[in-house]
């Protein structure tokens, strides 16, 4: 579950400038810097009901992080994207998310840590409930702004952030995404952030097995978004189980949109390598729900792996699925999703698989996703991803 990883991510970020990485001089901080990255090769195929196209992309993500000097550190991440064999039709089909050639400096921030507080200023990848970078395409989204992470309170992570620019996957005109004052949200609406956006997050794990999350985002003069989740995970004998509930609330300042909300519940049950789940979400009848800024702010329990939309007005969505861990390296999954807005009912069959190599090919992984729309729809999509991390 994404939010279960969020507090861990925040703690890791808060430790970027810990004493274990401390340098005695500025020169040592650069000498002790670490280089990491990923080589990527993706193939995406999509049928939108009218045309069908596939595109092959290659890319590189390269990161350099200095050691800590008096609590300060620097972090840089660059990304490239190229589709050398793309036809005109393929470029048009994937112009909004996968086709965009070039390079971009997605991360360039300074960090400062003191005690259990870390401050980040600059360009960065963010992973909070309502402001989040999506890494589901070749190019990962990024934000420009500032964030403060604090873990002083027991079992609690607090985050405050401000963003003023957003880097999309592409610019829609054949180039890699660059930083602009417009943000894609999960309903594919381009949200202007001329005056920026603020977010606040609190995550608490004081009760064993229970994660409580509360988040708020204010896109100035556009909308306010609130999110809350309670997620419990437990174990009994050979079984694992979980129960979670989520709630979104939107208040819009534009387009005469009325307030909007989404409520969802999810139950999971696992035994050995198999985990099954069932989920339900419902959206109010008046307006679409904006799940947040950036494609990563997509937490509704009922989304199919690629295509479906759980955020449209008056939509009830249902999802049932299961994941099977074949071994430590391989896993597969299948899910069935239904969305119903009282005028159109659509169903989706989703299949996923992944394999992580060992030995001489350690750090190389393959992943595949397939989504098929049925019953009053004829869209499908497939994504195959090969990644080597170093």
C-alpha positions as CSV (number, residue, x, y, z in Angstrom):
1,X,0.0,0.0,0.0
2,X,1.4,3.3,-1.1
3,X,0.8,5.2,2.2
4,X,2.4,2.5,4.2
5,X,5.6,3.3,2.3
6,X,5.2,7.1,2.6
7,X,6.3,7.4,6.3
8,X,9.3,5.2,5.6
9,X,10.2,7.4,2.6
10,X,10.0,10.5,4.7
11,X,12.2,9.0,7.4
12,X,14.8,8.0,4.8
13,X,14.8,11.5,3.4
14,X,15.1,12.9,6.9
15,X,18.2,10.8,7.3
16,X,20.0,12.0,4.1
17,X,22.3,14.2,6.1
18,X,22.7,12.0,9.1
19,X,26.0,11.7,10.9
20,X,26.9,8.4,9.1
21,X,27.3,10.5,5.9
22,X,28.9,13.5,7.5
23,X,32.1,15.0,5.9
24,X,34.8,17.0,7.6
25,X,35.2,19.4,4.7
26,X,33.2,20.6,1.8
27,X,35.6,18.9,-0.6
28,X,35.1,15.6,1.3
29,X,31.3,16.0,1.0
30,X,31.6,16.0,-2.8
31,X,34.2,13.2,-2.7
32,X,31.9,11.0,-0.6
33,X,29.0,11.7,-3.0
34,X,27.1,8.7,-4.4
35,X,26.1,8.1,-8.0
36,X,23.1,5.9,-8.8
37,X,20.6,5.6,-11.6
38,X,18.6,3.4,-13.9
39,X,18.6,2.3,-17.6
40,X,15.1,1.9,-19.0
41,X,13.5,0.3,-22.0
42,X,9.7,0.5,-22.2
43,X,7.2,-0.7,-24.8
44,X,3.6,0.7,-24.5
45,X,0.7,-0.4,-26.6
46,X,-2.7,1.3,-26.5
47,X,-6.1,1.0,-28.3
48,X,-8.4,3.9,-27.6
49,X,-11.4,2.4,-29.4
50,X,-10.6,4.2,-32.6
51,X,-6.9,3.6,-33.3
52,X,-4.2,1.3,-32.0
53,X,-0.6,2.2,-31.7
54,X,2.6,1.0,-29.9
55,X,5.7,2.9,-29.0
56,X,9.2,1.9,-27.8
57,X,11.2,4.2,-25.5
58,X,14.6,4.2,-24.0
59,X,15.8,6.4,-21.2
60,X,18.3,7.1,-18.4
61,X,17.9,8.4,-14.9
62,X,21.1,9.5,-13.2
63,X,21.4,10.7,-9.6
64,X,24.3,12.3,-7.7
65,X,24.0,12.9,-4.0
66,X,26.7,14.5,-1.9
67,X,27.7,13.6,1.6
68,X,26.6,15.8,4.5
69,X,28.7,18.9,5.5
70,X,27.5,20.6,8.7
71,X,24.0,19.2,8.0
72,X,23.8,20.4,4.4
73,X,23.7,18.2,1.3
74,X,23.0,18.5,-2.5
75,X,21.0,16.1,-4.7
76,X,20.7,16.1,-8.5
77,X,18.7,13.8,-10.8
78,X,18.6,14.0,-14.6
79,X,16.3,12.1,-16.9
80,X,16.4,11.4,-20.6
81,X,13.7,10.0,-23.0
82,X,14.0,8.9,-26.6
83,X,11.6,7.0,-29.0
84,X,13.9,6.3,-32.0
85,X,11.5,4.4,-34.1
86,X,8.2,6.2,-33.4
87,X,5.9,6.9,-36.3
88,X,3.8,10.1,-36.7
89,X,0.8,8.2,-35.5
90,X,2.6,6.8,-32.5
91,X,3.9,10.2,-31.6
92,X,0.4,11.6,-31.7
93,X,-1.1,8.8,-29.6
94,X,1.5,9.1,-26.8
95,X,2.2,12.8,-27.0
96,X,0.6,13.5,-23.6
97,X,2.6,11.0,-21.5
98,X,5.2,8.9,-23.2
99,X,6.5,10.5,-26.4
100,X,8.7,13.5,-25.6
101,X,12.4,13.4,-26.6
102,X,15.2,15.2,-24.7
103,X,16.7,15.6,-21.2
104,X,15.6,17.4,-18.1
105,X,17.2,18.1,-14.7
106,X,14.3,16.9,-12.5
107,X,16.0,17.2,-9.1
108,X,18.3,19.9,-8.0
109,X,17.8,20.6,-4.3
110,X,19.7,21.6,-1.2
111,X,18.9,19.7,2.0
112,X,19.6,20.6,5.6
113,X,19.0,18.3,8.6
114,X,19.1,19.1,12.3
115,X,17.9,16.5,14.8
116,X,14.8,14.9,13.3
117,X,13.9,17.7,10.9
118,X,15.0,17.9,7.3
119,X,14.4,20.9,4.9
120,X,14.5,20.5,1.1
121,X,14.5,23.4,-1.3
122,X,14.6,23.2,-5.1
123,X,13.5,20.7,-7.7
124,X,12.5,17.3,-6.3
125,X,10.4,14.2,-6.5
126,X,7.6,14.3,-4.0
127,X,5.6,11.4,-2.6
128,X,2.8,12.8,-0.4
129,X,-0.9,11.9,-0.5
130,X,-2.0,15.0,-2.4
131,X,1.2,16.2,-4.1
132,X,3.0,13.3,-5.7
133,X,5.3,12.5,-8.6
134,X,4.2,9.6,-10.8
135,X,6.9,7.3,-12.0
136,X,4.6,5.0,-14.1
137,X,6.0,6.4,-17.5
138,X,9.5,6.7,-18.8
139,X,9.9,10.2,-17.3
140,X,9.1,10.7,-13.6
141,X,7.2,13.9,-12.7
142,X,8.8,16.4,-10.4
143,X,8.0,19.6,-8.5
144,X,9.8,22.8,-7.7
145,X,9.4,24.2,-4.2
146,X,10.2,23.3,-0.6
147,X,9.4,20.6,1.9
148,X,10.0,20.1,5.6
149,X,9.9,16.7,7.2
150,X,9.8,16.1,11.0
151,X,9.7,12.9,13.0
152,X,10.1,14.4,16.6
153,X,6.7,13.1,17.8
154,X,6.8,9.4,18.6
155,X,5.6,7.2,15.7
156,X,4.6,10.3,13.7
157,X,5.8,11.9,10.5
158,X,4.8,15.5,9.8
159,X,5.4,17.1,6.3
160,X,4.8,20.6,5.1
161,X,5.4,21.6,1.5
162,X,5.0,24.4,-1.0
163,X,5.3,23.9,-4.8
164,X,5.4,26.6,-7.5
165,X,6.2,24.6,-10.6
166,X,5.6,21.2,-12.0
167,X,7.6,19.0,-14.5
168,X,5.2,16.8,-16.5
169,X,6.3,13.6,-18.4
170,X,6.1,15.4,-21.8
171,X,5.2,18.9,-23.0
172,X,2.6,17.5,-25.4
173,X,4.5,18.8,-28.4
174,X,7.2,16.2,-28.8
175,X,9.6,17.3,-26.1
176,X,10.4,16.0,-22.6
177,X,8.5,17.7,-19.9
178,X,9.9,20.9,-18.4
179,X,9.0,23.0,-15.3
180,X,5.9,25.2,-15.8
181,X,3.1,26.7,-13.7
182,X,0.6,24.1,-14.6
183,X,0.0,20.7,-12.9
184,X,-1.7,17.6,-14.2
185,X,-4.1,16.1,-11.7
186,X,-5.6,12.6,-11.6
187,X,-8.7,13.7,-13.6
188,X,-6.5,14.9,-16.5
189,X,-7.4,18.5,-15.8
190,X,-4.5,20.9,-16.1
191,X,-4.5,23.0,-12.9
192,X,-2.8,26.4,-13.0
193,X,-0.7,27.1,-10.0
194,X,0.2,30.8,-10.7
195,X,0.3,31.5,-6.9
196,X,1.6,28.1,-5.9
197,X,0.1,25.3,-3.8
198,X,0.6,24.3,-0.2
199,X,0.3,20.8,1.5
200,X,0.3,19.5,5.0
201,X,0.6,15.8,6.0
202,X,0.4,13.9,9.3
203,X,1.0,10.1,9.5
204,X,0.7,8.3,12.8
205,X,1.5,4.7,13.7
206,X,1.2,4.7,17.5
207,X,-1.2,1.7,17.5
208,X,0.5,-1.5,16.3
209,X,-0.7,-2.4,12.8
210,X,-2.7,0.9,12.3
211,X,-1.6,3.7,10.0
212,X,-3.6,7.0,10.3
213,X,-3.0,9.5,7.5
214,X,-4.4,13.1,7.2
215,X,-3.4,15.5,4.4
216,X,-4.5,18.9,3.1
217,X,-3.6,20.8,-0.1
218,X,-4.5,24.3,-1.1
219,X,-4.0,25.3,-4.7
220,X,-4.4,29.0,-4.2
221,X,-7.5,30.5,-5.8
222,X,-8.3,27.1,-7.5
223,X,-9.3,24.4,-5.0
224,X,-8.7,22.9,-1.6
225,X,-8.3,19.1,-1.2
226,X,-8.4,17.1,2.0
227,X,-7.7,13.4,2.4
228,X,-7.9,11.0,5.4
229,X,-7.2,7.3,5.7
230,X,-7.2,4.6,8.4
231,X,-5.5,1.4,7.4
232,X,-5.1,-1.6,9.6
233,X,-2.9,-4.7,8.9
234,X,-2.7,-7.8,11.1
235,X,-1.7,-11.4,11.2
236,X,-3.3,-14.5,12.7
237,X,-1.7,-17.9,12.5
238,X,-0.9,-18.4,8.8
239,X,-3.2,-15.6,7.6
240,X,-2.6,-11.9,7.0
241,X,-5.5,-9.5,6.9
242,X,-6.2,-5.8,6.4
243,X,-9.0,-3.3,6.5
244,X,-8.8,0.3,5.3
245,X,-11.1,3.3,4.7
246,X,-10.4,6.5,2.8
247,X,-12.1,9.8,2.3
248,X,-11.5,12.7,-0.1
249,X,-13.1,16.2,0.1
250,X,-12.8,19.0,-2.5
251,X,-13.8,22.6,-2.3
252,X,-13.5,24.4,-5.7
253,X,-13.0,28.1,-6.2
254,X,-13.4,28.0,-10.0
255,X,-15.7,26.9,-12.8
256,X,-18.7,27.0,-10.5
257,X,-18.0,23.5,-9.4
258,X,-19.8,22.3,-6.3
259,X,-18.0,20.5,-3.4
260,X,-17.0,16.9,-4.2
261,X,-16.2,13.9,-2.1
262,X,-15.1,10.2,-2.4
263,X,-15.4,7.5,0.2
264,X,-13.7,4.1,-0.1
265,X,-13.2,0.9,1.8
266,X,-10.9,-2.1,1.1
267,X,-10.4,-5.5,2.7
268,X,-7.5,-7.9,2.2
269,X,-6.9,-11.5,3.2
270,X,-3.7,-13.4,2.6
271,X,-2.5,-16.9,3.1
272,X,1.1,-17.9,2.2
273,X,2.0,-16.5,-1.3
274,X,-1.6,-15.5,-2.2
275,X,-3.2,-12.2,-1.2
276,X,-6.8,-11.4,-2.2
277,X,-8.6,-8.1,-1.9
278,X,-12.0,-6.4,-2.5
279,X,-12.6,-2.7,-2.6
280,X,-15.5,-0.2,-3.1
281,X,-15.5,3.6,-3.7
282,X,-18.3,6.1,-4.3
283,X,-18.2,9.7,-5.5
284,X,-20.8,12.4,-4.9
285,X,-23.2,13.3,-7.7
286,X,-22.3,17.0,-8.2
287,X,-18.6,17.3,-9.3
288,X,-15.5,15.2,-10.1
289,X,-13.0,14.5,-7.3
290,X,-9.6,15.9,-7.8
291,X,-7.3,13.5,-6.0
292,X,-4.4,15.9,-5.9
293,X,-1.5,17.4,-7.9
294,X,0.6,15.1,-10.1
295,X,-0.2,11.6,-11.4
296,X,1.1,10.0,-8.2
297,X,-1.7,11.5,-6.2
298,X,-4.0,8.6,-7.1
299,X,-5.0,6.7,-4.0
300,X,-8.6,5.5,-4.8
301,X,-8.8,1.8,-4.0
302,X,-10.7,0.9,-7.1
303,X,-8.5,2.0,-10.0
304,X,-7.7,-0.6,-12.7
305,X,-4.1,-0.9,-13.5
306,X,-4.1,1.6,-16.4
307,X,-7.4,2.8,-17.8
308,X,-10.4,3.2,-15.4
309,X,-11.5,6.3,-13.7
310,X,-12.8,6.2,-10.1
311,X,-13.1,10.0,-9.7
312,X,-16.0,11.0,-12.0
313,X,-19.2,12.4,-10.5
314,X,-21.8,9.9,-9.3
315,X,-19.5,6.9,-9.8
316,X,-19.7,3.7,-7.8
317,X,-16.6,1.5,-8.4
318,X,-15.9,-2.1,-7.3
319,X,-12.7,-4.1,-7.5
320,X,-11.7,-7.6,-6.7
321,X,-8.3,-9.1,-7.2
322,X,-5.5,-11.4,-6.1
323,X,-1.7,-11.3,-6.2
324,X,0.5,-14.4,-6.1
325,X,4.1,-14.4,-5.2
326,X,5.6,-17.3,-7.1
327,X,8.9,-16.9,-5.3
328,X,11.1,-14.1,-4.0
329,X,11.8,-12.9,-7.6
330,X,8.5,-13.4,-9.4
331,X,4.9,-12.4,-8.9
332,X,1.7,-12.2,-10.9
333,X,-1.7,-10.6,-10.2
334,X,-5.2,-10.3,-11.7
335,X,-8.1,-8.0,-10.9
336,X,-11.7,-7.2,-12.1
337,X,-13.0,-3.7,-11.8
338,X,-16.4,-2.2,-12.5
339,X,-17.3,1.5,-12.7
340,X,-20.9,2.7,-12.8
341,X,-22.0,6.3,-13.0
342,X,-25.8,5.5,-13.6
343,X,-25.5,6.2,-17.3
344,X,-22.6,3.9,-18.3
345,X,-21.3,0.8,-16.7
346,X,-17.8,-0.3,-17.7
347,X,-15.7,-3.3,-16.6
348,X,-12.0,-3.9,-16.7
349,X,-9.8,-7.0,-16.5
350,X,-6.3,-6.3,-15.3
351,X,-3.2,-8.5,-15.4
352,X,0.2,-7.8,-13.9
353,X,3.5,-9.6,-13.6
354,X,7.1,-8.9,-12.5
355,X,10.4,-10.6,-12.3
356,X,13.7,-9.5,-10.6
357,X,16.8,-11.2,-11.8
358,X,19.6,-12.5,-9.5
359,X,23.2,-13.5,-10.0
360,X,25.0,-11.9,-12.9
361,X,21.8,-9.9,-13.8
362,X,21.1,-8.7,-10.3
363,X,19.3,-5.3,-10.3
364,X,17.7,-6.0,-13.7
365,X,13.9,-6.4,-13.6
366,X,11.0,-6.9,-16.0
367,X,7.4,-5.8,-15.4
368,X,4.2,-6.1,-17.4
369,X,0.7,-4.6,-17.1
370,X,-2.4,-5.2,-19.2
371,X,-5.8,-3.6,-19.0
372,X,-8.9,-4.6,-21.0
373,X,-12.1,-2.7,-21.0
374,X,-15.3,-4.7,-21.6
375,X,-19.1,-4.3,-21.5
376,X,-19.9,-1.1,-23.5
377,X,-16.2,-0.3,-24.0
378,X,-13.4,-1.5,-26.3
379,X,-10.2,0.0,-25.1
380,X,-7.1,-1.9,-23.9
381,X,-3.6,-1.0,-23.0
382,X,-0.3,-2.9,-22.3
383,X,3.0,-1.8,-20.8
384,X,6.2,-3.8,-20.7
385,X,9.1,-2.3,-18.7
386,X,12.8,-3.4,-18.5
387,X,14.9,-1.6,-15.9
388,X,18.4,-2.0,-14.7
389,X,19.3,0.0,-11.6
390,X,22.9,0.8,-10.6
